[in-house]
Amino acid sequence: MTRTVNEPLRAVIYARLSNGSANTPSQVRRCRELGARLGATIVAVKVDDDRTAMGKNGQRADRPAYDEAVDLLTTGAADAVLCLHTDRLYRQSRDLEPLITVVENTGVMVYPVETGPLDLATASGRMVARMLAAVASHEVERARERMLDKKEDLRAAGVNHGGPRAFGYQPVQPHAKGEAPAVPQVDETEAELIRMAADAVLARAVDPDTGLTLAGICRAWNDKGALTPRGNPWTVPSLRKALLSPRIAGRVAHKGEDIGPAQWAAILDHDLWLAVCTVLTDKSRASHLSSGHDGKTVKYLGSGIYQCHCSAVIRPGGAHAGRPQQYRCTERAHLIRQVARVDDFVERVIIARLCEPDAREVFMAPVASVSAGVDLVGLTARHAALTARLERLADAFAGDDDQDPVEYRLAARGIKKQLAVVEQEIADVQAQAAAAREPGPLDGVDLPELTRRHATDADDALAWWRETHSLDRRRKILSVLATVTLLPAQTGRPSGWRPGMPYFDPESVGIAWN
């Protein structure tokens, strides 16, 4: 559509606000003044508040008002676009080129207040516009580089570099431009919850019957009315993220990595935090910490207790279309056993052993308790911290070809000596704990009644045993009394076997008394 000479110029005003820009009312006012000088009729004012013109990953920036302004030009509803500067209208060629196409098709004009009119219908005008786009892009990219460099310097200095509030610390008020960011202060109420959670995680790692799972900790925190920094109830993933954050150890974190010491106070000692991280990132302990009695109901006697002959943990699974539940090796698909048959066999052996005359003496003999003052949780935390240091040392030397191997061996040897001392202390404490049978694993078990029933009818003894004691109780007794290992079964069937006949190989189950 071509405008005649006598027709007034119809213009659309476009303004955009981004950080550090002039405010949009001022942009609109100056554009209206330009329109008045041009004798233009303003048909629309389009404003993108707090919108950048720099797209990411090769995509155009999302600017709804800009798209509406271009639509007015494309449909002939406007003959020109007024803007404060070309960098308000476009900053990249991917925005400029579609605008050039519109100009070629319609003959519209671009009138920036500060640079003068741009005639995109001519080669010279397009060249100037492209040069301005290149300059605008360069300015933004240089500003971003300076910002990233500044943030890197702040992180290296341990300064709080923003982001959402970390649980355990009070909110930080925004700082004015040019001022140093405020140092986060510890929130003692939340910090005490974090310390409780760390102790519970380490205690459960030492003894599954103590401490709390992550699900249990979430429930305890939620019962106390504690909420995440975003105001939501705690879940296992959000709790895990909070405990793994280097911030609670007084460290600066960036993209999940520990950068170095921070200006704010630590809630957990660094070694203690490393121990918690080691436990929470140990794949073999993941289910032990996040489920179990506090998160997932255990339905079978040997789930997580039985071992495969390859040393992997045995868990149930694989029951489909009405088939019996099975025990399977969690590492390799080389062992499958029917749950009911294995559990029946194991509990019959346990009952038979408990009916022996020396059962009370062997399994319930009282021994002095562990010496007072022994801190097994602390020893475990120390061991985990030393292990983490050794791993970091190996990673540092592996990533630097200029490092001296002799220097690595000397540094590693010192850490390994400390590990050996701690491991011996842990072994001594665990030996004492294993010998301390007060209270014993069979307290509350009526052994005379069990023996009487077993002597009369082994099936009746098994039924009474299961009716009298819960699955949880029987699992604890089993884990204390014996180690059960599922072994490879013999190939073939025994002589006389016929299809449909039940078959179980007792030699495929190894039971070692503790």
TAVEN-V348395 format. One record per residue. RES is the residue in one letter. BURIAL is + if it has 9 or more other ideal C-beta (glycine too) atoms within 8 Angstrom, else -. Layout:
BEGIN
res:RES burial:BURIAL
res:RES burial:BURIAL
END
This chain:
BEGIN
res:M burial:-
res:T burial:-
res:R burial:-
res:T burial:-
res:V burial:-
res:N burial:-
res:E burial:-
res:P burial:-
res:L burial:+
res:R burial:+
res:A burial:+
res:V burial:+
res:I burial:+
res:Y burial:+
res:A burial:+
res:R burial:+
res:L burial:+
res:S burial:+
res:N burial:-
res:G burial:-
res:S burial:-
res:A burial:-
res:N burial:-
res:T burial:+
res:P burial:-
res:S burial:-
res:Q burial:+
res:V burial:+
res:R burial:-
res:R burial:+
res:C burial:+
res:R burial:+
res:E burial:+
res:L burial:+
res:G burial:+
res:A burial:-
res:R burial:-
res:L burial:+
res:G burial:-
res:A burial:+
res:T burial:-
res:I burial:+
res:V burial:+
res:A burial:+
res:V burial:-
res:K burial:+
res:V burial:+
res:D burial:+
res:D burial:-
res:D burial:-
res:R burial:+
res:T burial:-
res:A burial:+
res:M burial:+
res:G burial:+
res:K burial:-
res:N burial:-
res:G burial:-
res:Q burial:-
res:R burial:-
res:A burial:+
res:D burial:-
res:R burial:+
res:P burial:-
res:A burial:+
res:Y burial:+
res:D burial:-
res:E burial:+
res:A burial:+
res:V burial:+
res:D burial:-
res:L burial:+
res:L burial:+
res:T burial:+
res:T burial:-
res:G burial:-
res:A burial:+
res:A burial:+
res:D burial:-
res:A burial:+
res:V burial:+
res:L burial:+
res:C burial:+
res:L burial:+
res:H burial:+
res:T burial:+
res:D burial:+
res:R burial:+
res:L burial:+
res:Y burial:+
res:R burial:+
res:Q burial:+
res:S burial:+
res:R burial:+
res:D burial:+
res:L burial:+
res:E burial:-
res:P burial:+
res:L burial:+
res:I burial:+
res:T burial:-
res:V burial:+
res:V burial:+
res:E burial:-
res:N burial:-
res:T burial:+
res:G burial:-
res:V burial:+
res:M burial:+
res:V burial:+
res:Y burial:+
res:P burial:+
res:V burial:+
res:E burial:-
res:T burial:-
res:G burial:-
res:P burial:-
res:L burial:+
res:D burial:-
res:L burial:+
res:A burial:-
res:T burial:-
res:A burial:-
res:S burial:-
res:G burial:+
res:R burial:+
res:M burial:-
res:V burial:+
res:A burial:+
res:R burial:+
res:M burial:-
res:L burial:+
res:A burial:+
res:A burial:+
res:V burial:-
res:A burial:+
res:S burial:+
res:H burial:-
res:E burial:+
res:V burial:+
res:E burial:-
res:R burial:-
res:A burial:-
res:R burial:-
res:E burial:-
res:R burial:-
res:M burial:-
res:L burial:-
res:D burial:-
res:K burial:-
res:K burial:+
res:E burial:-
res:D burial:-
res:L burial:+
res:R burial:+
res:A burial:-
res:A burial:-
res:G burial:+
res:V burial:+
res:N burial:+
res:H burial:+
res:G burial:-
res:G burial:-
res:P burial:-
res:R burial:+
res:A burial:+
res:F burial:+
res:G burial:+
res:Y burial:+
res:Q burial:-
res:P burial:-
res:V burial:+
res:Q burial:-
res:P burial:-
res:H burial:-
res:A burial:-
res:K burial:-
res:G burial:-
res:E burial:-
res:A burial:-
res:P burial:+
res:A burial:-
res:V burial:-
res:P burial:+
res:Q burial:-
res:V burial:+
res:D burial:+
res:E burial:-
res:T burial:-
res:E burial:+
res:A burial:+
res:E burial:-
res:L burial:+
res:I burial:+
res:R burial:+
res:M burial:+
res:A burial:+
res:A burial:+
res:D burial:+
res:A burial:+
res:V burial:+
res:L burial:+
res:A burial:+
res:R burial:+
res:A burial:+
res:V burial:+
res:D burial:-
res:P burial:-
res:D burial:-
res:T burial:-
res:G burial:+
res:L burial:+
res:T burial:+
res:L burial:+
res:A burial:+
res:G burial:+
res:I burial:+
res:C burial:+
res:R burial:+
res:A burial:+
res:W burial:+
res:N burial:+
res:D burial:-
res:K burial:-
res:G burial:-
res:A burial:-
res:L burial:+
res:T burial:+
res:P burial:-
res:R burial:-
res:G burial:-
res:N burial:-
res:P burial:-
res:W burial:+
res:T burial:-
res:V burial:+
res:P burial:-
res:S burial:+
res:L burial:+
res:R burial:+
res:K burial:-
res:A burial:+
res:L burial:+
res:L burial:+
res:S burial:+
res:P burial:+
res:R burial:+
res:I burial:+
res:A burial:+
res:G burial:+
res:R burial:+
res:V burial:+
res:A burial:+
res:H burial:-
res:K burial:-
res:G burial:-
res:E burial:-
res:D burial:-
res:I burial:+
res:G burial:+
res:P burial:-
res:A burial:+
res:Q burial:-
res:W burial:+
res:A burial:-
res:A burial:+
res:I burial:+
res:L burial:+
res:D burial:-
res:H burial:+
res:D burial:+
res:L burial:+
res:W burial:+
res:L burial:+
res:A burial:+
res:V burial:+
res:C burial:+
res:T burial:+
res:V burial:+
res:L burial:+
res:T burial:-
res:D burial:-
res:K burial:-
res:S burial:-
res:R burial:+
res:A burial:-
res:S burial:+
res:H burial:+
res:L burial:+
res:S burial:+
res:S burial:+
res:G burial:+
res:H burial:-
res:D burial:+
res:G burial:+
res:K burial:-
res:T burial:-
res:V burial:+
res:K burial:-
res:Y burial:+
res:L burial:+
res:G burial:+
res:S burial:+
res:G burial:+
res:I burial:+
res:Y burial:+
res:Q burial:+
res:C burial:+
res:H burial:+
res:C burial:+
res:S burial:-
res:A burial:+
res:V burial:+
res:I burial:+
res:R burial:+
res:P burial:+
res:G burial:-
res:G burial:+
res:A burial:-
res:H burial:-
res:A burial:-
res:G burial:-
res:R burial:-
res:P burial:-
res:Q burial:+
res:Q burial:+
res:Y burial:+
res:R burial:+
res:C burial:+
res:T burial:-
res:E burial:-
res:R burial:-
res:A burial:-
res:H burial:-
res:L burial:+
res:I burial:-
res:R burial:+
res:Q burial:+
res:V burial:+
res:A burial:-
res:R burial:+
res:V burial:+
res:D burial:+
res:D burial:+
res:F burial:+
res:V burial:+
res:E burial:+
res:R burial:+
res:V burial:+
res:I burial:+
res:I burial:+
res:A burial:+
res:R burial:+
res:L burial:+
res:C burial:+
res:E burial:-
res:P burial:-
res:D burial:-
res:A burial:+
res:R burial:-
res:E burial:-
res:V burial:-
res:F burial:+
res:M burial:+
res:A burial:-
res:P burial:-
res:V burial:-
res:A burial:-
res:S burial:-
res:V burial:-
res:S burial:-
res:A burial:-
res:G burial:-
res:V burial:-
res:D burial:-
res:L burial:+
res:V burial:+
res:G burial:-
res:L burial:+
res:T burial:+
res:A burial:+
res:R burial:+
res:H burial:+
res:A burial:+
res:A burial:+
res:L burial:+
res:T burial:+
res:A burial:+
res:R burial:+
res:L burial:+
res:E burial:-
res:R burial:-
res:L burial:+
res:A burial:+
res:D burial:-
res:A burial:+
res:F burial:+
res:A burial:-
res:G burial:-
res:D burial:-
res:D burial:-
res:D burial:-
res:Q burial:+
res:D burial:-
res:P burial:-
res:V burial:-
res:E burial:-
res:Y burial:+
res:R burial:-
res:L burial:-
res:A burial:+
res:A burial:+
res:R burial:-
res:G burial:-
res:I burial:+
res:K burial:+
res:K burial:-
res:Q burial:+
res:L burial:+
res:A burial:-
res:V burial:-
res:V burial:+
res:E burial:+
res:Q burial:-
res:E burial:+
res:I burial:+
res:A burial:-
res:D burial:-
res:V burial:+
res:Q burial:+
res:A burial:-
res:Q burial:+
res:A burial:+
res:A burial:-
res:A burial:-
res:A burial:+
res:R burial:+
res:E burial:-
res:P burial:-
res:G burial:+
res:P burial:+
res:L burial:+
res:D burial:-
res:G burial:-
res:V burial:+
res:D burial:-
res:L burial:+
res:P burial:-
res:E burial:-
res:L burial:+
res:T burial:+
res:R burial:-
res:R burial:+
res:H burial:+
res:A burial:-
res:T burial:-
res:D burial:-
res:A burial:+
res:D burial:-
res:D burial:+
res:A burial:+
res:L burial:+
res:A burial:-
res:W burial:+
res:W burial:+
res:R burial:+
res:E burial:-
res:T burial:-
res:H burial:-
res:S burial:-
res:L burial:-
res:D burial:-
res:R burial:-
res:R burial:+
res:R burial:+
res:K burial:+
res:I burial:+
res:L burial:+
res:S burial:-
res:V burial:-
res:L burial:+
res:A burial:+
res:T burial:-
res:V burial:+
res:T burial:+
res:L burial:+
res:L burial:+
res:P burial:-
res:A burial:-
res:Q burial:-
res:T burial:-
res:G burial:-
res:R burial:-
res:P burial:-
res:S burial:-
res:G burial:-
res:W burial:-
res:R burial:-
res:P burial:-
res:G burial:-
res:M burial:-
res:P burial:-
res:Y burial:-
res:F burial:-
res:D burial:-
res:P burial:-
res:E burial:-
res:S burial:+
res:V burial:+
res:G burial:-
res:I burial:+
res:A burial:-
res:W burial:-
res:N burial:-
END
